[in-house]
Amino acid sequence: YPREMYFRLLAGNILPDTVHKVLYLDPDILVINSLLPLWNTDLDGHMLTASTHTGVIDVTTALNNLRLKTEHGYFNSGIMLMDLDQARKTIKWDDIKRTIDEYGDYLMLPDQDILNHLYGSTILEVPDEVWNYDARNYVTYLTRSLGKQDIHWVMANTAILHFNGKPKPWSDRHDNRFTALYLNYAKLTEGLGK
């Protein structure tokens, strides 16, 4: 993995001191509703916000807690509102490097694993069904919500669709209920940068 993958964690060290807050967004997302409520979230002393992705039955949290020596849910690092002033005080490259050296064989998604191992206790959890909807898991969200979070609910309430994993929606092999929505937005934005 390239060292650049840790830049999102080191945003406080990279960005100017005049920047106090940042919203990090992975490139494999689609924003379908306003991000202002997330931007205006009171972090209430937390360093950042993030979401967990759990199934109908959560079996992975216990494994991740054992593997990473944590006591909280496993946070996805794809969408994070960050208090950079707190990050500058807390996140250090030396700590990240030490963790890579110590736990390297156990890191599956290195930057995300390190986020959880070192900083998971500083995270304010925000609902994934709104701020980090895993586009692969429509049936899981529908089941967990007892049918409430159907496609109409998603279009009205979800702000960010996250196309985790592979294939990506711009690939010919991607085909789920959100592929057409992504392709439609891609078509609408053709030529905007010219």
Buried (B, 14 or more C-beta within 10 A) or exposed (E): EEEEBBEBBBBBEEBEEEEEBBEBBBEBBBEBBEBEEBEEBEBEEBBBBBBBBBEEEEEBBEEBBEBBEBEBBBBBBBBBBBBBBBBBEBBBEEBBEEBBEEBEEEBEBBBBBBBBBBBBEBBBBBEBBBBBBBBBBBEBBBEBEEEEBEEEBBEEBBBBBBBBEEEBBEEEEBEBEBBEBBEEBEEEEEEEEE
